[in-house]
């Protein structure tokens, strides 16, 4: 198994392995269509984009990120700190996201958190470091580790789109909770990151491309 998910070939390898681990995923794969790589460079701007994308559609996240990048160029820790809350408000960030982005900028600017070095840490240690910052929870950390670090075995069980996708795919009566989905996803180890990509693709096909998906493609 690759240490990192770097290419579409790695995704395909993971999908083949997942079908063996859980035969139900064969039908999900058939319905999902193309399963995206969902990789982007490690660093501050990528985690900032993940913060922006929480609980909004891809279109909304893209619009807010676009405004943010126009107002703060380059989008780096020092630029965010110099701009301050007024510019973040102008970009359209909620108060919670303003606080999270400022906390991240402060940690990165001070050297407390190196987001590129962190990609080489194990998942537990990296998640702990990110979630130690105000306003940054497990979802942000897990999506960063999946999409920017390329870890092969991360599953953001708190993601509502994943919860809905699993409910639809398996015809469950209720949407699984974050804890329930995390337990279910354990059976997809060591390819949980590919399983997440698969269910995001399935959700997109069922709900449409403007559905609320993490905006890091």
C-alpha positions in Angstrom: 0.0 0.0 0.0 1.4 3.5 -0.8 2.3 5.7 2.1 0.5 8.5 0.4 -2.3 8.9 -2.1 -0.5 10.8 -4.8 -2.1 9.7 -8.1 -5.3 8.5 -9.6 -3.6 5.1 -9.9 -3.3 5.1 -6.1 -7.0 5.8 -5.8 -7.8 3.0 -8.2 -5.6 0.6 -6.2 -7.4 1.6 -3.0 -10.9 1.2 -4.6 -10.0 -2.3 -5.8 -8.8 -3.2 -2.2 -12.0 -1.7 -0.7 -14.2 -3.9 -2.9 -12.4 -6.9 -1.4 -12.8 -5.5 2.1 -16.5 -4.7 1.7 -18.3 -6.1 -1.3 -21.1 -3.6 -0.8 -18.7 -1.0 -2.2 -18.7 -2.5 -5.6 -22.2 -1.1 -6.3 -21.3 2.2 -4.7 -18.3 2.4 -7.0 -20.4 1.7 -10.1 -22.8 4.4 -9.2 -20.2 7.0 -8.1 -18.6 7.4 -11.5 -15.2 9.1 -11.5 -13.6 9.2 -8.1 -11.4 12.4 -7.9 -7.9 12.5 -6.6 -8.7 15.6 -4.4 -5.1 16.6 -3.8 -3.8 20.1 -3.3 -0.5 21.5 -2.0 0.3 21.5 1.7 0.5 24.8 3.4 -1.4 27.7 4.9 -3.6 28.7 1.9 -4.9 25.1 1.5 -6.0 24.8 5.2 -7.5 28.3 4.9 -9.5 27.1 2.0 -10.7 24.1 4.0 -11.8 26.4 6.8 -13.8 28.5 4.3 -15.4 25.4 2.8 -17.0 24.1 6.1 -20.7 23.7 5.7 -21.1 25.6 2.5 -21.5 24.5 -1.1 -18.6 24.3 -3.5 -19.9 27.4 -5.3 -20.2 29.5 -2.1 -16.8 28.4 -0.9 -15.2 29.2 -4.2 -16.7 32.6 -4.2 -15.6 33.4 -0.7 -12.1 32.1 -1.3 -11.9 34.1 -4.5 -12.8 37.3 -2.6 -10.4 36.4 0.1 -7.5 35.9 -2.3 -8.3 39.3 -4.0 -8.3 41.1 -0.7 -5.3 39.4 0.8 -2.6 38.8 -1.9 -0.7 36.6 -1.2 -3.0 34.6 1.1 -0.4 33.9 3.8 -0.3 34.2 7.6 1.3 37.6 7.6 -1.2 38.9 5.1 -4.2 37.6 7.1 -2.8 39.1 10.4 -2.2 42.5 8.7 -5.7 42.5 7.2 -7.5 41.6 10.4 -11.1 41.0 11.0 -12.5 43.8 8.8 -11.1 42.3 5.6 -12.3 38.8 6.6 -15.8 40.2 7.1 -15.7 41.8 3.7 -14.7 38.5 2.2 -17.8 36.9 3.6 -16.4 34.7 6.4 -18.6 34.0 9.4 -17.4 35.1 12.8 -16.4 31.5 13.7 -14.3 31.2 10.5 -12.7 34.5 11.1 -11.5 33.4 14.5 -10.3 30.1 13.1 -8.4 31.7 10.3 -6.8 34.3 12.6 -5.8 31.6 15.1 -4.2 29.6 12.2 -2.4 32.6 10.9 -1.0 33.4 14.3 0.2 29.9 14.9 1.8 29.7 11.4 3.4 33.1 11.6 4.9 32.4 15.0 6.3 29.1 13.9 4.2 27.2 16.4 2.6 25.2 13.6 4.5 24.2 10.4 1.8 22.9 8.1 4.2 21.3 5.6 6.3 19.5 8.2 3.2 18.4 9.9 2.3 16.4 6.8 5.0 13.9 7.6 3.7 13.3 11.1 1.4 10.4 11.9 -2.3 11.1 11.7 -3.0 11.2 15.4 -0.1 13.7 16.2 -1.0 15.9 13.3 -4.7 16.0 14.2 -3.8 16.9 17.8 -1.6 19.8 16.6 -4.3 21.2 14.3 -7.2 20.8 16.7 -5.3 22.5 19.4 -6.1 25.8 17.6 -9.3 27.6 18.4 -12.0 26.9 15.9 -10.2 24.0 14.2 -11.9 20.7 14.8 -11.3 17.1 13.7 -13.0 17.7 10.3 -10.6 20.5 9.3 -7.6 18.4 10.4 -8.8 15.2 8.7 -9.6 16.9 5.4 -6.2 18.6 5.5 -4.4 15.3 6.1 -6.4 13.6 3.4 -6.2 16.2 0.7 -2.9 18.0 1.4 -0.8 15.4 3.2 -2.2 12.5 1.1 -2.6 10.2 4.1 -4.2 6.9 2.9 -6.1 6.1 6.1 -8.1 9.2 7.2 -11.9 9.3 7.3 -13.7 12.6 8.2 -16.7 10.9 9.8 -18.1 14.3 11.0 -18.6 15.3 7.4 -22.4 15.6 6.7 -22.0 14.7 3.0 -20.2 11.5 3.9 -22.9 10.6 6.5 -25.7 11.2 4.0 -23.8 9.4 1.2 -23.4 6.3 3.4 -27.0 6.4 4.5 -28.1 6.5 0.8 -25.7 4.0 -0.4 -26.6 1.4 2.3 -30.3 2.3 2.5 -30.0 3.1 6.2 -33.1 4.4 8.0 -31.2 7.1 9.7 -28.1 9.2 8.9 -25.2 7.8 10.9 -23.7 9.9 13.6 -20.0 10.9 13.4 -19.2 8.3 16.0 -21.3 5.6 14.3 -19.7 6.4 10.9 -16.2 6.3 12.3 -16.9 2.9 13.7 -18.3 1.7 10.4 -15.3 3.1 8.5 -12.9 1.1 10.6 -13.7 -1.9 8.3 -12.2 0.1 5.4 -8.8 0.4 7.0 -6.1 0.9 5.6 -7.9 2.7 2.8 -10.3 5.0 4.6 -9.1 8.1 2.7 -10.1 6.4 -0.6 -13.4 5.3 0.9 -14.1 9.0 1.7 -13.3 10.0 -1.9 -15.6 7.2 -3.1 -18.6 8.4 -1.0 -18.0 12.0 -1.9 -18.1 11.0 -5.5 -21.3 9.0 -4.9 -22.9 11.9 -3.1 -22.0 14.3 -6.0 -23.6 11.9 -8.5 -26.8 11.6 -6.5 -27.1 15.2 -5.3 -25.5 17.1 -8.2 -22.2 18.9 -8.6 -23.3 22.0 -6.6 -23.8 19.8 -3.5 -22.2 20.7 -0.2 -18.8 19.0 -0.7 -15.4 20.0 0.6 -14.2 22.6 -1.7 -10.6 21.4 -2.2 -10.7 20.0 -5.7 
